[in-house]
Amino acid sequence: MKKVHQYVVFFACLLIGFTSCKQEKKLPRIGIAGISIECSTFSPATSDEAAFRVKEGEDLLNSYPFLLQDSVLRTKAEWLPTRVSSATPGGIVTREAYESITKKTLDMLRENLPYDGLFLDIQTLGINEPNANGTTNNISLNVKPCIIYFEAGAEGKWKMKNANGSYVHQASSRDWNAVIGSTAGEWTVSHAAANLFTIARADGKFVGADTDKRTNKAPLYCDCDDSKLLKFSIVEYSDLNHNYCVLKSPTNTYLNFTAHAGLGTAVTFQSEPSELYITPSVNIFYLQGKSEADKNKFVGSTHAWNATTDFSLWTIAESEVKGLVYLKRKGDDSQHIGTNDNTNIGTGIFTNVPLVDNQGAELIPWQIFEKVDYATTSSVVNNKNSFTSDRIWYTAPCNTLRFTLTSSGAYYNNDKNKLRLSFDSFELYDANGKKVTLAESSFSGNNTGKVFANMLDGANGTYCAGTWASGIESDWFELTLPNGVDLGGAFSFSYVTESGTHFANPGFRIDLSYKKLEKDYTFTLNVPNGKEASVTYDGKLVEGPITIIGEIDPNLIIPAKMLADLKNGSVSTVEREIPPST
């Protein structure tokens, strides 16, 4: 158990300096520091020091839910918080601001030297070098980050390990490839500039990329000279730590930290869910209780089959049913969280369930409803508040986003518990920062008066707002992604409000889910005069429009003549949304 808990510490330490995984009698000393901003070199604006939000000391430490005073992780290391400075996207940072921020950060770090560890925003999922027959398994650049641990090696060198337990090392047959495997290579990590580091192999050659191919999923090499080397910075991961979720069964029961004494499982199916922090690293994640009563509990599996409250890592695999997933033990694709019995209230949940058991019973998949609490800090321009979010990561399948107000300067009927919004514009971007084309039909919401086209038309002064007197609850709006749109595991958004007075800095709870679409199919037959014809679908006679959840299966249509009708457009469809039940 001691080794497992130590692993949790470093997995959860998302913003750190150097980390040693050697076994020592003393607790590891972990400093916390960082600076982050997304800059546009095309913008005429500049970002000065006042644009950065600063957290220091205990306020910084307590901003991480896994490091609260009563958290088990709080006792597993000597945490040394300094300062984290972060700003919303804007223009380039002035030299004065950069030098001032870095000086303050470094001065605070020096006060508590020495430290152990480093986290870098590079991926160790594995990308094959082009034209290498799919065999190289290089580390790579990626828009979606992966947690990397640094273990102390010999003579000040470091070993790089991912959450799967694999290491980065120099390939023997193709010595330019930095590959992932069981061999632990040793690397020199050098301080190149303020908060920037280089990584080099034994002969001094650097980790880097082709200068013209520093794009998403570009492989990284370890034979680079000064022209191709990359400098890596400490990355703040606090946005991921605020993601939480509930796990729902197909029968509308939920995973809950209610134990089953008779079976020995720490979790069961219940009518109400337990909320779980979900912390991913590419395709690996852990589930930790969110409430005060559950904050030291994980969905674990140290037992052969029973679910426990110990730490465990899991992977997600999509089921054949769109939007539903299987939760697998890391390293064992045959072992899943769930049951092949039933999902009734009070039934125990296990961790060794196969996809299909000896009796042919299939594993019941889960739906993950993911949530993010997101505060905004906007800038006032022409008496309007403007804001662009950071990239927000999510783990489960998602085609629906609901934004519910949790803070606002405007409210209904003088009731501060019924919050109101009014947007002049709203935009959504995918993981690569590409704007998603939205239509009024993509949106729905509560209360009355919201004209969603007004925040999509690009016109100044046309607002989307609920009617002042109508509010019965805080405003929310929901958007369903257009067919074929995949955000790619992350998104960001921007808004401009009606005014800078009443709508400053709205906060949201963002609910992420997958919504199935219901389709009405109308069959049209061309029958010769004097003849009769009938059509069956899935063994049932079609007498007018039929409703099918998901895509139609042509193999279930009799007669086969209907296949031609499908192709020539004689079969029409009308889509209707089915609201997800949470």
Backbone torsions as a table, in degrees:
resi	resn	phi	psi	omega
1	MET	NA	-35.3	-178.5
2	LYS	-61.2	-41.3	-179.4
3	LYS	-66.4	-40.6	179.4
4	VAL	-62.2	-47.2	-178.7
5	HIS	-63.7	-35.3	178.1
6	GLN	-64.4	-36.7	177.4
7	TYR	-63.1	-39.3	177.1
8	VAL	-59.3	-42.3	-178.8
9	VAL	-54.8	-49.1	-174.5
10	PHE	-78.5	-26.6	173.5
11	PHE	-66.8	-39.2	-177.6
12	ALA	-83.2	-14.5	179.4
13	CYS	-81.8	92.9	-169.6
14	LEU	-93.9	-11.6	-179.5
15	LEU	-138.6	94.4	-170.4
16	ILE	-142.4	171.5	168.4
17	GLY	-92.3	-136.1	179.8
18	PHE	-77.0	140.7	-178.3
19	THR	-124.4	123.0	175.5
20	SER	-98.9	128.4	177.8
21	CYS	-99.4	11.0	175.5
22	LYS	-68.9	145.1	176.6
23	GLN	-72.3	119.3	178.6
24	GLU	-132.5	156.8	178.6
25	LYS	-70.0	-40.1	179.7
26	LYS	-78.8	152.1	175.4
27	LEU	-65.8	142.8	177.6
28	PRO	-63.9	142.4	177.8
29	ARG	-94.0	115.8	-175.3
30	ILE	-120.2	112.7	174.7
31	GLY	-84.8	151.1	178.8
32	ILE	-125.0	122.5	-179.4
33	ALA	-158.2	160.3	177.7
34	GLY	177.0	160.7	173.0
35	ILE	-146.3	134.1	-176.6
36	SER	-150.0	140.0	172.4
37	ILE	-164.6	145.7	173.0
38	GLU	-101.3	115.7	-172.7
39	CYS	-106.5	144.8	173.2
40	SER	-109.9	117.9	178.4
41	THR	-77.1	-9.1	178.7
42	PHE	-89.8	-11.2	-178.4
43	SER	-83.2	136.7	176.0
44	PRO	-73.6	-14.8	-179.3
45	ALA	-75.9	160.9	174.9
46	THR	-127.0	158.0	179.1
47	SER	-110.5	118.6	178.0
48	ASP	-99.1	-176.8	-174.9
49	GLU	-63.5	-30.5	-179.4
50	ALA	-65.6	-18.8	179.9
51	ALA	-75.1	-13.8	-175.3
52	PHE	-94.0	133.5	172.0
53	ARG	-87.3	133.2	-173.6
54	VAL	-118.6	132.8	170.1
55	LYS	-121.9	135.5	-177.6
56	GLU	-134.7	158.2	170.5
57	GLY	52.3	-133.1	-176.9
58	GLU	-64.0	-34.7	177.0
59	ASP	-60.3	-40.8	176.9
60	LEU	-66.0	-47.3	-178.7
61	LEU	-59.8	-44.0	-176.9
62	ASN	-77.8	-5.4	177.2
63	SER	-76.8	-12.0	177.8
64	TYR	-98.7	120.3	-176.0
65	PRO	-60.9	-28.9	-178.2
66	PHE	-81.7	-3.0	179.8
67	LEU	-118.9	19.7	175.8
68	LEU	-62.2	162.2	-170.2
69	GLN	-53.9	-39.7	-176.8
70	ASP	-92.8	4.8	-178.9
71	SER	-71.2	144.8	178.1
72	VAL	-65.0	-30.1	-179.6
73	LEU	-71.3	-23.4	-179.8
74	ARG	-61.9	-29.3	-176.7
75	THR	-91.0	-3.8	-173.8
76	LYS	-92.5	-2.7	178.8
77	ALA	-157.5	163.6	171.0
78	GLU	-92.7	102.7	-175.0
79	TRP	-85.5	130.0	-174.6
80	LEU	-125.0	78.2	-178.3
81	PRO	-73.4	135.4	175.0
82	THR	-109.7	-92.6	177.8
83	ARG	-150.4	146.1	172.5
84	VAL	-123.9	124.9	179.5
85	SER	-114.2	124.9	-179.2
86	SER	-139.8	146.8	-179.0
87	ALA	-135.6	154.6	174.0
88	THR	-70.9	158.5	179.8
89	PRO	-53.6	140.8	-178.2
90	GLY	-166.9	-158.8	179.3
91	GLY	-76.3	179.0	-177.6
92	ILE	-61.9	149.1	-179.8
93	VAL	-77.9	132.7	177.6
94	THR	-65.8	149.9	179.2
95	ARG	-58.7	-39.6	-179.3
96	GLU	-61.8	-42.9	180.0
97	ALA	-65.9	-45.7	-178.6
98	TYR	-61.0	-47.5	-178.4
99	GLU	-65.5	-37.2	179.2
100	SER	-67.2	-46.1	-178.1
101	ILE	-64.6	-47.9	-178.4
102	THR	-64.9	-37.4	178.2
103	LYS	-62.5	-45.5	179.4
104	LYS	-62.3	-40.8	-179.2
105	THR	-66.5	-48.1	-178.8
106	LEU	-65.0	-38.2	177.7
107	ASP	-60.0	-42.3	179.0
108	MET	-68.4	-37.5	178.3
109	LEU	-64.7	-40.3	-177.9
110	ARG	-62.5	-27.9	-177.1
111	GLU	-63.8	-24.4	-174.9
112	ASN	-119.3	18.8	177.4
113	LEU	-58.3	148.4	0.5
114	PRO	-92.5	166.7	175.7
115	TYR	-119.2	171.7	173.9
116	ASP	-126.3	131.5	167.3
117	GLY	105.3	160.9	179.1
118	LEU	-158.5	136.7	171.5
119	PHE	-115.9	129.9	-179.5
120	LEU	-118.6	146.0	179.7
121	ASP	-89.2	66.5	170.1
122	ILE	-129.0	156.5	-172.3
123	GLN	-100.7	141.3	173.4
124	THR	-121.1	38.3	176.3
125	LEU	-75.7	-33.3	178.3
126	GLY	107.7	110.8	178.2
127	ILE	-126.1	133.1	-179.6
128	ASN	-82.9	139.2	176.2
129	GLU	-63.4	138.9	178.6
130	PRO	-55.6	140.0	176.6
131	ASN	64.1	27.7	-179.1
132	ALA	-115.0	19.0	175.1
133	ASN	60.0	30.1	173.1
134	GLY	64.4	36.0	-173.4
135	THR	-123.4	-3.5	-168.7
136	THR	-86.4	-38.7	178.0
137	ASN	57.2	51.6	-179.9
138	ASN	-73.5	152.7	162.1
139	ILE	-66.4	163.5	-170.8
140	SER	-153.5	167.7	166.4
141	LEU	-83.9	148.7	179.7
142	ASN	-161.1	145.9	177.5
143	VAL	-70.7	-20.4	178.1
144	LYS	-104.1	122.3	-171.3
145	PRO	-78.3	164.3	177.1
146	CYS	-135.1	133.2	179.3
147	ILE	-71.8	133.5	-179.6
148	ILE	-125.9	132.8	176.6
149	TYR	-101.4	144.0	174.5
150	PHE	-112.4	116.7	175.9
151	GLU	-98.8	139.9	179.1
152	ALA	-67.3	134.1	176.2
153	GLY	-111.5	-153.8	-178.2
154	ALA	-85.3	141.7	172.1
155	GLU	52.3	48.5	174.9
156	GLY	78.1	6.4	178.0
157	LYS	-89.2	169.3	-173.4
158	TRP	-133.9	146.1	174.2
159	LYS	-104.3	133.1	-179.9
160	MET	-102.1	125.3	-176.0
161	LYS	-131.4	140.0	176.9
162	ASN	-95.4	179.1	-176.2
163	ALA	-67.3	-16.7	175.3
164	ASN	-79.9	-8.7	-177.8
165	GLY	89.7	5.9	178.2
166	SER	-91.2	154.5	-175.7
167	TYR	-110.6	161.3	172.3
168	VAL	-97.2	130.8	177.8
169	HIS	-148.2	167.3	179.5
170	GLN	-82.3	128.1	179.3
171	ALA	-64.0	144.6	-178.6
172	SER	-82.5	-38.9	-177.0
173	SER	-83.6	-31.5	178.2
174	ARG	-126.8	87.9	-165.4
175	ASP	-69.6	-3.8	176.6
176	TRP	-87.9	-9.1	-176.9
177	ASN	-91.3	128.1	170.3
178	ALA	-92.5	102.4	-167.2
179	VAL	-111.0	165.4	-178.7
180	ILE	-106.1	132.7	179.4
181	GLY	-174.0	-165.2	-177.8
182	SER	-81.8	-18.3	180.0
183	THR	-76.4	133.0	179.9
184	ALA	-95.3	101.3	174.5
185	GLY	-76.3	157.2	178.4
186	GLU	-113.7	134.0	-171.2
187	TRP	-129.6	149.2	175.7
188	THR	-95.5	120.3	178.5
189	VAL	-105.4	117.1	-174.0
190	SER	-118.6	142.9	178.4
191	HIS	-77.5	108.2	-175.6
192	ALA	-90.8	-35.0	179.3
193	ALA	-162.7	-178.8	-179.1
194	ALA	-55.4	116.4	178.7
195	ASN	63.0	17.0	178.6
196	LEU	-122.5	140.0	-175.0
197	PHE	-134.7	148.0	170.1
198	THR	-108.8	156.5	178.9
199	ILE	-125.3	126.9	-176.7
200	ALA	-131.7	150.9	175.7
201	ARG	-84.5	-174.4	-170.8
202	ALA	-58.6	-37.4	-176.8
203	ASP	-88.6	8.7	176.0
204	GLY	92.9	-6.2	175.9
205	LYS	-71.2	145.7	-168.9
206	PHE	-99.9	157.9	167.3
207	VAL	-78.0	130.1	-179.1
208	GLY	-168.3	-165.3	-177.6
209	ALA	-143.7	159.7	172.7
210	ASP	-56.1	132.9	-172.5
211	THR	-62.5	-25.8	-179.7
212	ASP	-97.2	7.1	-176.8
213	LYS	-134.4	37.2	179.2
214	ARG	-88.5	66.4	-175.2
215	THR	-122.5	177.7	178.3
216	ASN	-55.8	132.2	178.0
217	LYS	66.6	22.2	174.9
218	ALA	-77.2	131.5	179.3
219	PRO	-67.8	148.0	176.0
220	LEU	-102.6	146.4	-178.7
221	TYR	-119.5	168.2	-177.6
222	CYS	-126.5	23.5	177.8
223	ASP	-121.0	26.3	-171.0
224	CYS	-83.3	145.1	172.5
225	ASP	-92.6	-169.2	-174.5
226	ASP	-61.9	-24.9	-177.6
227	SER	-78.2	-20.4	-176.1
228	LYS	-116.5	-6.4	-177.1
229	LEU	-66.5	156.2	176.1
230	LEU	-114.1	145.2	173.6
231	LYS	-107.9	130.7	-174.0
232	PHE	-111.5	145.9	-177.9
233	SER	-118.2	161.6	171.8
234	ILE	-69.0	134.1	-173.1
235	VAL	-116.7	135.0	174.9
236	GLU	-83.5	126.6	-177.5
237	TYR	-112.9	16.3	-171.0
238	SER	-62.0	-24.7	179.9
239	ASP	-64.8	-35.4	179.1
240	LEU	-67.8	-32.3	-175.1
241	ASN	-70.0	-13.1	-178.9
242	HIS	-95.7	-2.8	176.4
243	ASN	-74.4	131.2	175.7
244	TYR	-139.4	167.4	-171.1
245	CYS	-154.9	169.9	165.7
246	VAL	-126.8	151.1	179.3
247	LEU	-108.8	122.8	-174.2
248	LYS	-117.1	137.1	177.4
249	SER	-86.9	167.0	177.4
250	PRO	-64.4	-16.3	179.1
251	THR	-101.5	19.0	174.5
252	ASN	68.7	24.7	167.5
253	THR	-102.4	166.3	-171.2
254	TYR	-131.1	155.1	170.0
255	LEU	-68.4	131.4	-176.3
256	ASN	-142.0	142.3	178.4
257	PHE	-76.1	43.9	169.7
258	THR	-100.0	121.1	-174.6
259	ALA	-77.2	156.9	171.7
260	HIS	-110.9	101.8	-173.7
261	ALA	-60.9	-40.0	-176.3
262	GLY	-67.6	-35.8	-178.1
263	LEU	-95.6	-19.2	179.5
264	GLY	84.4	14.4	178.5
265	THR	-89.3	142.8	-179.4
266	ALA	-84.1	-12.0	179.3
267	VAL	-132.6	151.3	179.6
268	THR	-142.1	168.3	170.6
269	PHE	-79.4	130.1	179.1
270	GLN	-138.5	167.6	179.5
271	SER	-72.6	-23.7	178.1
272	GLU	-115.7	142.8	-177.1
273	PRO	-87.2	159.5	162.7
274	SER	-95.9	129.1	178.1
275	GLU	-78.2	138.3	-172.9
276	LEU	-128.6	129.3	167.2
277	TYR	-65.7	135.5	178.7
278	ILE	-119.6	111.7	-175.5
279	THR	-113.9	106.1	-176.2
280	PRO	-97.6	159.1	165.8
281	SER	-140.0	95.0	-171.9
282	VAL	60.4	-105.4	-176.1
283	ASN	-110.6	19.1	179.0
284	ILE	-125.2	140.9	-178.9
285	PHE	-155.6	167.2	170.9
286	TYR	-128.6	158.3	-177.1
287	LEU	-117.8	121.4	-177.1
288	GLN	-126.5	139.0	179.5
289	GLY	-58.9	140.2	-177.1
290	LYS	-96.0	-35.5	-175.0
291	SER	-70.2	166.6	179.1
292	GLU	-59.7	-38.9	-178.8
293	ALA	-72.9	-25.5	-172.8
294	ASP	-110.9	3.8	-169.1
295	LYS	-65.5	-19.9	177.3
296	ASN	-100.3	13.0	-179.3
297	LYS	-108.3	141.6	172.8
298	PHE	-120.3	159.1	167.2
299	VAL	-83.6	104.9	-171.1
300	GLY	-124.4	179.4	-177.3
301	SER	-157.8	59.7	174.4
302	THR	-78.0	-17.8	175.0
303	HIS	-84.3	161.5	-178.2
304	ALA	-61.8	-32.0	-177.9
305	TRP	-142.9	-29.8	-176.2
306	ASN	-74.9	139.8	171.5
307	ALA	-69.9	137.8	-179.4
308	THR	-122.7	-178.0	174.5
309	THR	-104.1	17.4	176.9
310	ASP	-84.2	163.2	-179.6
311	PHE	-70.2	133.1	173.5
312	SER	-148.0	153.6	175.0
313	LEU	-103.3	145.2	-175.4
314	TRP	-133.1	158.6	171.8
315	THR	-122.1	159.1	-178.4
316	ILE	-112.3	133.4	174.8
317	ALA	-128.8	127.4	-179.9
318	GLU	-70.3	138.7	177.5
319	SER	-83.3	178.6	177.7
320	GLU	-69.7	-23.0	177.4
321	VAL	-87.1	119.5	-175.0
322	LYS	-56.5	132.4	178.0
323	GLY	91.1	-12.9	178.1
324	LEU	-103.6	151.0	-174.1
325	VAL	-136.1	159.7	168.8
326	TYR	-106.6	140.8	178.7
327	LEU	-107.2	112.7	-172.6
328	LYS	-106.7	148.3	170.5
329	ARG	-63.3	138.1	175.6
330	LYS	-62.0	125.1	177.0
331	GLY	89.5	-2.3	179.7
332	ASP	-144.1	94.9	-175.7
333	ASP	-67.6	-13.0	-178.2
334	SER	-89.7	-7.1	-175.6
335	GLN	-110.9	123.6	-174.4
336	HIS	-129.9	157.1	171.3
337	ILE	-81.7	128.1	176.0
338	GLY	150.9	-144.7	179.8
339	THR	-157.8	149.2	171.1
340	ASN	-109.5	20.2	178.9
341	ASP	-105.1	-88.9	176.8
342	ASN	-148.8	166.2	-178.4
343	THR	-114.6	31.3	179.7
344	ASN	-68.8	158.2	177.8
345	ILE	-56.7	130.6	178.5
346	GLY	92.9	-9.5	179.5
347	THR	-72.7	137.6	179.8
348	GLY	-71.2	151.5	178.3
349	ILE	-111.0	133.2	-174.0
350	PHE	-116.9	171.7	-175.6
351	THR	-123.3	9.9	-178.2
352	ASN	-124.3	29.1	-172.3
353	VAL	-82.5	125.5	176.4
354	PRO	-77.6	164.2	176.9
355	LEU	-60.6	-42.0	176.9
356	VAL	-136.8	125.8	-178.2
357	ASP	-87.5	-175.5	-176.0
358	ASN	-63.9	-23.2	179.0
359	GLN	-93.7	4.4	178.9
360	GLY	84.9	5.8	178.8
361	ALA	-74.4	134.8	-177.3
362	GLU	-94.2	145.3	175.2
363	LEU	-62.3	136.3	178.5
364	ILE	-86.6	121.2	-177.5
365	PRO	-78.4	172.2	-177.8
366	TRP	-112.0	156.3	163.3
367	GLN	-112.9	131.8	-179.2
368	ILE	-102.9	120.1	172.0
369	PHE	-100.6	108.3	-174.8
370	GLU	-99.6	145.4	-177.0
371	LYS	-134.1	148.4	176.7
372	VAL	-136.5	127.1	171.5
373	ASP	-90.3	119.8	-171.3
374	TYR	-132.9	116.5	174.8
375	ALA	-91.0	151.9	178.6
376	THR	-123.0	149.7	175.2
377	THR	-131.0	100.4	-170.5
378	SER	-95.1	167.5	175.1
379	SER	-110.3	142.4	-178.6
380	VAL	-94.4	120.6	176.5
381	VAL	-132.3	123.0	-179.3
382	ASN	54.5	41.8	178.1
383	ASN	63.5	25.5	174.8
384	LYS	-130.1	146.2	178.4
385	ASN	-90.6	129.4	-180.0
386	SER	-121.1	138.0	-176.7
387	PHE	-151.7	140.8	170.5
388	THR	-127.2	127.0	-174.7
389	SER	-77.7	164.4	165.7
390	ASP	-71.2	171.3	174.3
391	ARG	-69.8	129.6	-177.5
392	ILE	-111.3	118.9	-176.7
393	TRP	-87.4	150.4	171.4
394	TYR	-141.7	163.6	-170.4
395	THR	-112.3	-42.0	-172.3
396	ALA	-87.9	163.5	173.7
397	PRO	-54.5	139.4	-173.8
398	CYS	-148.4	127.6	168.4
399	ASN	-134.3	6.9	-177.9
400	THR	-137.4	131.5	177.7
401	LEU	-126.5	125.6	176.5
402	ARG	-113.2	124.8	178.7
403	PHE	-104.3	112.5	178.6
404	THR	-111.1	128.1	179.8
405	LEU	-64.2	129.8	172.7
406	THR	-115.1	-14.1	173.7
407	SER	-153.4	145.1	179.9
408	SER	-170.6	151.2	175.6
409	GLY	-85.0	-3.5	179.1
410	ALA	-119.6	146.5	-177.1
411	TYR	-154.6	167.4	-175.2
412	TYR	-90.1	138.4	168.5
413	ASN	50.6	37.3	179.4
414	ASN	59.4	21.1	178.3
415	ASP	-104.3	105.3	-175.9
416	LYS	-69.1	-5.6	175.7
417	ASN	-92.3	-1.1	179.0
418	LYS	-121.9	90.4	-169.2
419	LEU	-83.0	148.1	-175.2
420	ARG	-125.8	144.4	175.9
421	LEU	-124.3	159.0	174.1
422	SER	-151.0	109.2	-176.5
423	PHE	-106.4	133.2	169.9
424	ASP	-80.4	-33.4	177.1
425	SER	-153.0	155.0	175.7
426	PHE	-148.5	134.1	179.2
427	GLU	-135.6	148.5	179.6
428	LEU	-122.5	140.9	-178.5
429	TYR	-128.7	148.3	179.0
430	ASP	-84.5	-172.3	-175.1
431	ALA	-61.6	-26.8	179.9
432	ASN	-92.3	5.5	-179.9
433	GLY	83.5	8.7	179.4
434	LYS	-81.7	132.1	-179.8
435	LYS	-67.1	134.3	177.7
436	VAL	-91.0	127.1	178.5
437	THR	-74.7	118.3	-177.8
438	LEU	-116.1	150.5	175.9
439	ALA	-121.5	164.3	178.5
440	GLU	-57.0	-34.6	-179.7
441	SER	-67.0	-14.2	178.3
442	SER	-74.5	-15.5	-169.9
443	PHE	-109.8	150.6	166.4
444	SER	-145.8	167.3	-178.8
445	GLY	-169.5	178.5	-179.8
446	ASN	-102.9	179.3	-176.4
447	ASN	56.3	179.8	-175.0
448	THR	-112.9	161.3	172.8
449	GLY	96.9	-8.0	-177.0
450	LYS	-76.1	119.2	174.4
451	VAL	-110.0	96.7	-171.3
452	PHE	-66.8	-24.7	177.4
453	ALA	-60.5	-25.9	-177.1
454	ASN	-68.7	-22.8	178.2
455	MET	-101.8	8.9	178.1
456	LEU	-117.9	-7.6	-171.7
457	ASP	-84.9	-6.5	179.9
458	GLY	73.4	3.9	-178.2
459	ALA	-91.4	137.5	178.6
460	ASN	-76.7	127.8	175.0
461	GLY	95.2	2.9	173.3
462	THR	-103.3	114.6	-167.2
463	TYR	-109.5	151.4	170.2
464	CYS	-107.6	110.8	-175.9
465	ALA	-150.5	149.4	172.4
466	GLY	-75.1	153.6	178.4
467	THR	-67.1	133.7	-172.2
468	TRP	-51.4	-42.3	-171.4
469	ALA	-90.4	-0.9	-169.0
470	SER	-96.3	-9.6	-168.4
471	GLY	-65.3	125.1	174.9
472	ILE	-110.3	-11.2	177.3
473	GLU	-158.0	169.3	177.6
474	SER	-61.5	144.7	-178.1
475	ASP	-62.5	143.2	167.1
476	TRP	-144.7	152.9	169.2
477	PHE	-135.9	151.5	-175.8
478	GLU	-128.3	136.6	175.8
479	LEU	-123.9	136.4	176.0
480	THR	-104.8	126.5	-176.7
481	LEU	-62.4	143.0	175.0
482	PRO	-58.9	152.5	178.7
483	ASN	-54.3	135.4	177.6
484	GLY	86.3	-5.6	-179.6
485	VAL	-90.0	124.7	176.4
486	ASP	-122.8	121.1	-177.7
487	LEU	-69.7	-18.4	176.3
488	GLY	83.8	25.1	176.3
489	GLY	89.7	0.7	178.4
490	ALA	-160.8	159.9	177.3
491	PHE	-154.0	165.2	169.0
492	SER	-140.1	165.8	-179.6
493	PHE	-145.1	161.2	176.0
494	SER	-138.8	156.0	176.6
495	TYR	-147.9	158.8	167.0
496	VAL	-128.9	128.0	-176.1
497	THR	-89.3	168.3	177.6
498	GLU	-62.1	-45.8	-179.3
499	SER	-143.2	161.1	179.6
500	GLY	-87.7	-2.5	-176.1
501	THR	-93.0	-59.3	-172.1
502	HIS	-84.9	-20.8	-170.7
503	PHE	-117.3	26.1	-179.5
504	ALA	-68.0	133.7	169.4
505	ASN	51.3	55.1	175.9
506	PRO	-65.9	144.1	174.6
507	GLY	-106.8	151.2	-175.6
508	PHE	-131.8	149.8	156.2
509	ARG	-102.4	121.2	-178.4
510	ILE	-102.8	116.8	178.7
511	ASP	-98.1	125.3	-178.9
512	LEU	-111.7	127.4	-179.1
513	SER	-152.0	172.7	175.0
514	TYR	-113.5	122.7	-177.8
515	LYS	-106.6	123.2	175.2
516	LYS	-74.2	152.8	176.8
517	LEU	-108.7	135.8	175.9
518	GLU	-95.0	131.6	-178.0
519	LYS	-121.1	132.5	173.2
520	ASP	-96.0	121.5	179.1
521	TYR	-105.4	127.0	176.2
522	THR	-110.3	119.0	-178.8
523	PHE	-91.9	127.7	177.0
524	THR	-117.4	120.1	-177.8
525	LEU	-106.2	137.9	171.5
526	ASN	-98.7	101.9	-173.8
527	VAL	-110.8	129.7	177.4
528	PRO	-59.1	153.2	177.2
529	ASN	-57.5	136.2	178.3
530	GLY	84.1	-1.4	-179.4
531	LYS	-110.5	154.6	174.6
532	GLU	-118.2	152.0	179.5
533	ALA	-147.0	153.5	176.2
534	SER	-140.7	155.3	179.8
535	VAL	-129.2	137.4	172.8
536	THR	-117.4	148.5	173.5
537	TYR	-130.6	122.2	-178.0
538	ASP	56.0	38.7	176.8
539	GLY	81.1	2.6	-178.1
540	LYS	-116.1	138.5	-179.5
541	LEU	-65.8	132.5	178.5
542	VAL	-90.2	116.9	178.0
543	GLU	-122.7	71.3	-176.8
544	GLY	103.5	-160.9	-178.1
545	PRO	-62.9	143.8	174.1
546	ILE	-122.3	152.9	-178.9
547	THR	-111.1	128.0	-178.6
548	ILE	-129.9	132.9	174.1
549	ILE	-87.4	120.4	-176.6
550	GLY	95.9	-160.2	-179.1
551	GLU	-87.4	147.3	177.9
552	ILE	-69.4	143.3	178.6
553	ASP	-103.3	105.0	-176.7
554	PRO	-59.5	-25.6	-178.0
555	ASN	-68.6	-15.0	179.8
556	LEU	-93.2	1.5	-178.1
557	ILE	-91.3	129.0	174.9
558	ILE	-129.8	126.0	6.4
559	PRO	-81.1	169.5	-178.8
560	ALA	-65.7	-18.3	177.2
561	LYS	-53.0	-28.4	-179.0
562	MET	-65.1	-21.0	177.2
563	LEU	-63.4	-39.4	176.7
564	ALA	-65.1	-37.7	177.4
565	ASP	-64.4	-34.6	176.2
566	LEU	-61.7	-41.7	-175.2
567	LYS	-74.5	-34.2	-177.3
568	ASN	-91.6	4.9	173.8
569	GLY	89.9	8.6	178.2
570	SER	-72.6	-13.6	174.3
571	VAL	-103.4	118.4	-178.1
572	SER	-107.8	156.6	179.8
573	THR	-131.2	147.7	173.0
574	VAL	-130.4	124.6	-177.1
575	GLU	-91.9	139.6	173.6
576	ARG	-129.5	138.6	179.1
577	GLU	-78.0	139.3	171.0
578	ILE	-106.7	111.5	-179.1
579	PRO	-60.5	134.4	177.2
580	PRO	-71.8	142.4	176.1
581	SER	-95.0	125.3	-177.3
582	THR	-113.5	NA	NA
